[in-house]
Amino acid sequence: MAEPSPALLSTSSSASPAAPPHPTPTPTPASPPSASPADDGVLDLSGEALPSIGEVFELSPSLTELCLMHNRIETIELLEPLTRLRRLNLRANRIREIAGLEHCVELRHLELYENKIQRLGGLATLSRLEVLDASFNTIGAIEGLDALGALTELYLSNNRIREITGLGGLRSLRLLELGSNELRSALPLRRYAASLTQLQELHLGRNKLSSLEGLEGLGALRVLGLASNRLKSLDGVQPLGALRELYADHNWIASMEELDGLRELHTLELSSNCLTEVRCASLRSLEELWLSDNRMAEQAQIAHVRALPRLKTLYLTGCPISRLEDYRALVLSTVPPSLEQLDADLLPQGWRDDLSPTPSAPAQGADVSEVHHGGPH
């Protein structure tokens, strides 16, 4: 049989195929996250499982606040247009390096909490930054902060910091959070005292501190956190005359005598220590006193609380005295009339009128063998 001519083959191959009876619809691609900033310049793309910044959306130069928390972002990039950005939240991503922020010169608040950052850096152009949170990373040193003269709050808890360094340029700093690191000494703070004249809150809980040497130059401190360290004494807080709140629970502290000069103190947390006596008569501003799980066993050992005219809350749960049969009456006959709460119980109005004229005498030789003797967990 003769082969068909080339012309016939050409005509046949170019003919349009017959249309199927029901055309298959073209699938619609998934819509990317909306990236249109609100009228106030805020864009929130939290929890969108984004692998990167700017690949599936366009960043508007008008943005002043960008929230990208709880995504899968590994690199800070493509932020060059955001010269007006004031707040950037990258919490709970997979970022390993602080970089790509050079053009965000108006940034005031930067949150990098819960990432994989190993080193502080890439912040040299952020001279207006006021709040930096890089907690819950694997940072090993405080460094790269010299340009942050406007910084007022620095959060670096739950990292791997072993020494206090790199604070010399932070002359506006008011709050420093260094809890849950690997610090063994507060002594390096002494070299930064001239720079930290504005520091009002210092949190050093859950470290390995055995002394408070180095705090004496921080005269503006209002709040000091020292919980869960290895402290046997509060020696070192005496110069902190402006202190209003002190949290030093879960240590091995055996005396309150070092607190005598803290006339502005209104909150004192010393639970889970080794105290056998409450000596705080000079703390005339004290309103909150937490002493649970210490060793006080008799009324005489808490007698000093009577001299606290503003005392509102007193905790003694877990102390041997709290196991006495007439514990409540015993304590209420000792405390000032200002008290509003004993342990977890709010006191009714007029509670003092219901007291017996002479409460039962405390039991002698109360058993202290079962009480928690304090110390870090």
C-alpha positions as CSV (number, residue, x, y, z in Angstrom):
1,M,0.0,0.0,0.0
2,A,1.3,3.5,-0.9
3,E,2.3,5.7,2.0
4,P,0.2,8.8,2.6
5,S,1.6,12.0,1.1
6,P,3.5,14.4,3.4
7,A,0.8,17.0,2.6
8,L,-1.9,14.7,4.0
9,L,0.1,14.0,7.1
10,S,0.6,17.7,7.7
11,T,-3.1,18.4,7.4
12,S,-4.0,15.5,9.6
13,S,-1.6,16.4,12.4
14,S,-2.7,20.1,12.5
15,A,-6.4,19.3,12.8
16,S,-8.0,20.3,16.1
17,P,-8.9,17.4,18.3
18,A,-12.6,16.9,19.2
19,A,-13.5,18.7,22.4
20,P,-14.4,16.4,25.3
21,P,-18.1,16.4,26.3
22,H,-17.3,17.8,29.8
23,P,-14.2,20.1,29.8
24,T,-11.9,19.6,32.8
25,P,-11.8,22.8,34.9
26,T,-8.5,24.3,35.5
27,P,-7.5,23.9,39.2
28,T,-7.4,27.2,41.2
29,P,-4.0,27.7,43.0
30,A,-4.1,28.1,46.7
31,S,-4.3,31.8,47.7
32,P,-1.2,33.1,49.5
33,P,-1.7,34.8,52.9
34,S,-3.1,38.2,52.6
35,A,-0.4,40.8,52.8
36,S,-2.3,44.0,52.6
37,P,-1.5,46.1,55.6
38,A,-4.4,47.5,57.5
39,D,-4.9,51.3,57.4
40,D,-2.8,51.6,60.5
41,G,0.2,49.9,58.8
42,V,-0.1,46.6,60.8
43,L,0.3,43.2,59.1
44,D,-0.1,39.9,61.1
45,L,0.7,36.6,59.4
46,S,1.2,34.6,62.5
47,G,0.7,30.8,62.3
48,E,0.7,30.6,58.5
49,A,3.5,28.0,58.3
50,L,5.5,30.5,56.2
51,P,8.9,29.1,55.2
52,S,10.4,32.5,54.5
53,I,9.8,36.2,54.5
54,G,8.5,37.9,51.3
55,E,8.4,34.9,48.9
56,V,4.6,34.5,48.9
57,F,3.6,38.1,49.7
58,E,4.9,41.6,49.1
59,L,5.9,43.8,52.0
60,S,4.5,47.3,51.7
61,P,6.9,50.2,52.6
62,S,4.0,51.7,54.7
63,L,4.2,48.9,57.3
64,T,5.0,50.0,60.8
65,E,4.3,46.7,62.5
66,L,4.9,43.2,61.2
67,C,4.1,40.1,63.1
68,L,5.4,36.7,61.8
69,M,5.4,34.7,64.9
70,H,4.8,30.9,64.9
71,N,6.0,30.2,61.4
72,R,8.9,28.3,59.9
73,I,11.2,31.2,58.9
74,E,14.9,30.5,59.0
75,T,16.3,33.7,57.7
76,I,15.6,37.4,58.2
77,E,15.5,38.8,54.7
78,L,13.8,41.0,52.1
79,L,13.0,43.7,54.7
80,E,14.8,46.5,52.7
81,P,11.6,48.4,51.9
82,L,10.5,48.6,55.6
83,T,12.2,51.8,56.5
84,R,9.2,52.8,58.6
85,L,8.9,49.6,60.6
86,R,8.7,50.1,64.3
87,R,7.7,46.7,65.6
88,L,8.9,43.3,64.3
89,N,7.8,40.0,65.9
90,L,9.6,36.9,64.8
91,R,8.8,34.8,67.9
92,A,8.8,31.0,67.6
93,N,10.5,30.5,64.2
94,R,13.7,28.8,63.2
95,I,16.0,31.7,62.9
96,R,19.7,31.1,63.5
97,E,21.3,34.5,62.9
98,I,20.3,38.1,63.4
99,A,20.8,39.7,60.1
100,G,18.9,41.6,57.4
101,L,17.7,44.4,59.6
102,E,20.1,47.1,58.3
103,H,17.3,49.2,56.7
104,C,14.8,49.0,59.6
105,V,16.3,52.1,61.2
106,E,13.0,53.1,62.8
107,L,12.6,49.8,64.7
108,R,11.7,50.2,68.3
109,H,10.6,46.7,69.3
110,L,12.3,43.5,68.2
111,E,11.1,40.1,69.4
112,L,13.2,37.0,68.6
113,Y,12.0,34.8,71.5
114,E,12.2,31.1,70.9
115,N,14.4,30.7,67.9
116,K,17.8,29.0,67.3
117,I,20.0,32.1,67.6
118,Q,23.5,31.4,68.9
119,R,25.0,34.8,68.8
120,L,23.9,38.5,69.2
121,G,24.8,40.7,66.3
122,G,23.4,42.5,63.2
123,L,22.0,45.3,65.3
124,A,24.4,48.1,64.6
125,T,21.9,50.3,62.6
126,L,19.1,50.0,65.2
127,S,20.1,53.0,67.3
128,R,16.4,53.7,68.1
129,L,15.6,50.2,69.4
130,E,13.9,50.3,72.8
131,V,13.0,46.6,73.5
132,L,14.9,43.5,72.5
133,D,13.7,40.0,73.4
134,A,16.0,37.1,72.5
135,S,15.0,34.8,75.3
136,F,14.8,31.0,74.7
137,N,17.6,30.7,72.3
138,T,21.2,29.3,72.6
139,I,23.1,32.6,73.0
140,G,26.4,32.1,74.7
141,A,27.5,35.7,75.4
142,I,26.1,39.3,75.7
143,E,27.7,41.2,72.8
144,G,27.0,43.3,69.8
145,L,24.8,45.8,71.7
146,D,27.1,48.8,71.7
147,A,24.9,50.8,69.3
148,L,21.7,50.4,71.3
149,G,21.9,53.5,73.4
150,A,18.1,53.9,73.4
151,L,17.4,50.3,74.6
152,T,15.3,50.3,77.7
153,E,14.4,46.6,78.0
154,L,16.6,43.6,77.3
155,Y,15.4,40.0,77.7
156,L,17.9,37.2,77.5
157,S,16.4,34.5,79.7
158,N,16.8,30.8,79.0
159,N,20.0,31.0,77.0
160,R,23.6,29.8,77.7
161,I,25.2,32.9,79.1
162,R,28.0,32.3,81.6
163,E,29.2,35.8,82.3
164,I,27.7,39.3,82.4
165,T,29.4,41.3,79.6
166,G,28.6,43.8,76.9
167,L,26.4,46.2,78.8
168,G,28.6,49.3,78.6
169,G,26.6,51.1,75.9
170,L,23.2,50.6,77.4
171,R,22.8,53.8,79.2
172,S,19.0,53.9,78.9
173,L,18.5,50.4,80.1
174,R,15.7,50.1,82.7
175,L,15.0,46.3,82.7
176,L,17.5,43.5,82.3
177,E,16.3,39.8,82.3
178,L,19.1,37.2,82.6
179,G,17.1,34.4,84.4
180,S,17.7,30.7,83.6
181,N,21.3,31.1,82.3
182,E,24.6,29.7,83.6
183,L,25.8,32.7,85.6
184,R,27.9,32.0,88.6
185,S,28.7,35.6,89.7
186,A,27.1,39.1,89.6
187,L,30.4,40.7,90.2
188,P,30.9,41.9,86.6
189,L,28.0,44.3,87.1
190,R,30.3,46.4,89.1
191,R,32.2,47.5,86.0
192,Y,29.0,48.6,84.3
193,A,27.6,50.6,87.3
194,A,28.4,53.9,85.6
195,S,26.4,53.0,82.5
196,L,23.4,51.3,84.3
197,T,22.3,54.3,86.3
198,Q,18.7,54.0,84.9
199,L,18.4,50.2,85.7
200,Q,15.3,49.6,87.8
201,E,14.6,45.9,87.2
202,L,17.2,43.1,87.3
203,H,16.2,39.5,87.1
204,L,18.9,36.8,87.9
205,G,16.7,33.9,89.0
206,R,17.5,30.3,88.2
207,N,21.3,30.8,87.8
208,K,24.1,29.5,90.0
209,L,24.9,32.6,92.1
210,S,26.4,32.1,95.5
211,S,26.9,35.7,96.4
212,L,25.5,39.2,95.6
213,E,28.8,41.0,95.2
214,G,28.6,43.4,92.4
215,L,25.1,44.9,93.0
216,E,26.2,47.8,95.2
217,G,26.5,50.3,92.3
218,L,22.9,49.8,91.1
219,G,21.3,52.4,93.3
220,A,18.2,52.9,91.0
221,L,17.0,49.3,91.3
222,R,13.4,48.9,92.3
223,V,12.9,45.2,91.5
224,L,15.4,42.4,92.1
225,G,14.8,38.7,91.2
226,L,17.2,36.1,92.7
227,A,15.0,33.0,93.0
228,S,16.5,29.5,92.7
229,N,20.2,30.3,93.1
230,R,22.7,29.1,95.7
231,L,22.5,32.0,98.1
232,K,23.1,31.5,101.8
233,S,23.0,35.2,102.6
234,L,21.4,38.4,101.3
235,D,24.6,40.3,102.0
236,G,25.0,42.8,99.1
237,V,21.5,44.2,99.0
238,Q,22.2,46.8,101.7
239,P,23.1,49.6,99.3
240,L,19.9,49.2,97.3
241,G,17.9,51.7,99.3
242,A,15.3,52.3,96.5
243,L,14.4,48.6,96.3
244,R,10.7,47.9,96.4
245,E,10.4,44.2,95.4
246,L,12.8,41.4,96.2
247,Y,12.2,37.8,95.1
248,A,14.8,35.4,96.6
249,D,12.8,32.2,97.2
250,H,14.3,28.8,96.8
251,N,17.7,29.5,98.1
252,W,19.5,28.7,101.4
253,I,19.1,32.0,103.1
254,A,19.1,31.8,107.0
255,S,18.8,35.4,108.0
256,M,16.8,38.6,107.2
257,E,19.2,41.0,109.0
258,E,20.7,42.3,105.7
259,L,17.3,43.8,104.8
260,D,17.2,46.3,107.7
261,G,18.0,49.4,105.5
262,L,15.5,48.7,102.8
263,R,12.8,51.1,104.0
264,E,11.0,51.3,100.6
265,L,10.5,47.5,100.3
266,H,6.9,46.6,99.9
267,T,7.1,43.0,98.4
268,L,9.4,40.3,99.9
269,E,9.4,36.7,98.7
270,L,11.6,34.4,100.8
271,S,9.7,31.1,100.6
272,S,11.7,27.9,100.6
273,N,14.7,29.1,102.5
274,C,16.2,28.2,105.9
275,L,14.8,31.0,108.0
276,T,14.1,30.2,111.7
277,E,13.0,33.7,112.6
278,V,11.3,36.6,111.0
279,R,13.3,39.8,111.6
280,C,11.8,42.6,109.6
281,A,10.6,45.2,112.1
282,S,12.4,48.0,110.2
283,L,10.6,47.3,106.9
284,R,7.8,49.7,107.6
285,S,6.6,49.9,104.0
286,L,6.2,46.1,103.6
287,E,2.8,45.0,102.2
288,E,3.5,41.5,100.8
289,L,5.5,38.9,102.9
290,W,5.9,35.4,101.6
291,L,7.7,33.0,103.9
292,S,6.2,29.6,103.1
293,D,8.4,26.5,103.6
294,N,10.8,27.9,106.1
295,R,11.5,26.8,109.7
296,M,9.5,29.1,112.0
297,A,7.8,26.9,114.6
298,E,6.6,29.2,117.4
299,Q,4.7,32.5,117.8
300,A,7.8,34.3,119.1
301,Q,9.6,33.5,115.9
302,I,7.2,35.6,113.8
303,A,6.6,38.4,116.4
304,H,8.3,41.0,114.3
305,V,5.5,41.1,111.8
306,R,3.4,43.0,114.4
307,A,5.6,46.1,113.7
308,L,4.6,46.2,110.0
309,P,1.8,48.8,109.8
310,R,1.1,48.2,106.0
311,L,1.2,44.4,105.9
312,K,-1.6,43.1,103.8
313,T,-0.5,39.5,102.8
314,L,1.4,36.9,104.9
315,Y,2.2,33.4,103.8
316,L,3.5,30.8,106.3
317,T,2.2,27.6,104.7
318,G,4.6,24.7,105.0
319,C,6.3,26.1,108.1
320,P,6.1,24.1,111.3
321,I,4.0,26.7,112.9
322,S,1.3,26.2,110.2
323,R,0.8,22.7,111.6
324,L,-0.2,23.8,115.0
325,E,-3.9,23.2,115.9
326,D,-4.5,26.8,116.8
327,Y,-2.3,28.2,114.0
328,R,-4.8,30.7,112.5
329,A,-5.7,32.2,115.9
330,L,-2.1,32.3,116.9
331,V,-1.0,34.2,113.8
332,L,-3.9,36.6,113.7
333,S,-3.2,37.6,117.3
334,T,0.3,38.5,116.2
335,V,-0.1,40.3,112.9
336,P,-1.1,44.0,112.5
337,P,-4.8,45.0,111.8
338,S,-3.8,45.9,108.2
339,L,-3.6,42.2,107.2
340,E,-6.1,41.2,104.5
341,Q,-4.8,37.7,103.6
342,L,-3.3,34.8,105.5
343,D,-1.9,32.2,103.2
344,A,-4.5,31.5,100.5
345,D,-7.4,32.8,102.6
346,L,-8.8,36.3,102.3
347,L,-9.7,37.6,105.8
348,P,-13.3,39.0,106.3
349,Q,-13.8,42.5,107.3
350,G,-13.7,43.0,111.0
351,W,-11.7,39.7,111.5
352,R,-9.9,41.3,114.5
353,D,-13.1,41.7,116.4
354,D,-13.7,37.9,116.3
355,L,-10.4,37.0,117.9
356,S,-10.4,35.3,121.3
357,P,-9.0,37.6,124.0
358,T,-6.1,35.1,124.7
359,P,-5.2,32.7,121.9
360,S,-3.9,29.3,122.9
361,A,-0.2,29.1,123.6
362,P,1.9,27.6,120.8
363,A,3.0,24.1,121.2
364,Q,6.5,23.7,122.5
365,G,9.1,22.0,120.5
366,A,7.1,21.8,117.2
367,D,8.3,19.1,115.0
368,V,10.5,20.6,112.2
369,S,11.7,17.3,110.8
370,E,9.1,17.3,108.0
371,V,9.4,20.9,106.9
372,H,11.1,21.7,103.6
373,H,14.4,23.3,104.5
374,G,14.7,25.5,101.5
375,G,17.3,25.5,98.8
376,P,17.0,25.5,95.1
377,H,14.9,22.8,93.4
